[in-house]
Amino acid sequence: MLLEAASASDRAVLSPEEEQASMYNAEGEFVNPFCRLSYAPKQPIIAASITNHKAYFAQAVLIRGPGNVPETLRAVPPEIVTYLQSIHNTA
């Protein structure tokens, strides 16, 4: 049955060397999408350094977001902007 399954596939059977070589691009980077995340570097945990989550969120919406994309603040209703500004000013 295994021989029949291999012959029914339209994918060419690669030698072990060809299979290994196909997992890397021209720059030598590993390109297997199923394993890419397991080799990714661990991200630093920032949640431990956040003491006031509401103020952190307000800062993200009012300062960091518009700093990257100025139009983002226009999508937020004015009453929410006022509320977030009050949180950000008290922090």
C-alpha positions in Angstrom: 0.0 0.0 0.0 2.8 2.4 0.7 4.2 1.9 -2.7 0.9 2.6 -4.3 0.5 5.8 -2.2 3.8 7.1 -3.4 3.1 6.4 -7.0 -0.3 8.1 -6.8 1.2 11.4 -5.6 2.2 14.0 -8.1 5.1 15.1 -5.9 8.5 13.7 -6.9 10.2 11.4 -4.4 13.4 13.2 -3.3 16.5 11.6 -2.0 17.4 12.4 1.6 20.0 14.9 0.5 17.5 16.7 -1.9 14.9 16.6 0.9 17.3 18.3 3.3 18.4 20.9 0.7 14.8 21.8 0.0 14.3 22.9 3.6 16.7 25.9 3.2 16.5 28.9 0.9 19.4 30.5 -1.0 20.4 32.5 2.1 20.6 29.4 4.2 17.5 30.1 6.2 15.3 27.3 7.4 12.0 27.5 5.5 9.9 24.6 6.7 6.7 26.4 7.8 5.8 23.7 10.4 9.0 24.0 12.3 9.8 27.7 11.9 8.2 28.7 15.2 10.0 26.1 17.2 13.3 27.7 16.2 12.1 31.2 16.7 13.8 33.2 19.6 11.7 33.5 22.7 10.1 37.0 23.1 10.7 38.9 26.3 7.8 38.8 28.7 6.5 42.4 29.2 3.4 41.6 31.3 5.5 41.3 34.5 6.7 44.9 34.1 3.2 46.4 33.6 1.8 47.6 36.9 -1.2 49.5 35.6 -2.9 47.7 32.7 -5.4 50.4 32.0 -2.7 53.1 31.8 -0.6 50.8 29.5 -3.6 50.3 27.2 -4.4 54.0 27.2 -0.8 54.8 26.3 -0.9 52.2 23.5 -4.1 53.7 22.0 -3.2 57.4 22.5 0.5 57.5 21.9 2.1 54.4 20.4 -0.7 53.6 17.9 -0.9 57.1 16.4 2.8 57.4 16.5 3.0 54.5 14.0 -0.2 55.2 12.0 -1.7 58.7 12.6 -5.1 57.8 11.3 -5.8 55.2 14.0 -7.0 57.7 16.6 -9.7 59.0 14.2 -11.4 55.6 14.3 -11.8 55.8 18.1 -15.0 57.5 19.3 -14.4 60.8 21.1 -15.9 59.7 24.4 -13.5 56.7 24.5 -10.6 59.0 23.7 -11.6 61.3 26.6 -11.9 58.3 29.0 -8.5 57.0 27.9 -6.9 60.5 28.3 -8.3 60.6 31.9 -6.7 57.3 32.6 -3.4 58.2 31.0 -3.3 61.6 32.9 -3.9 60.0 36.3 -1.2 57.4 35.8 
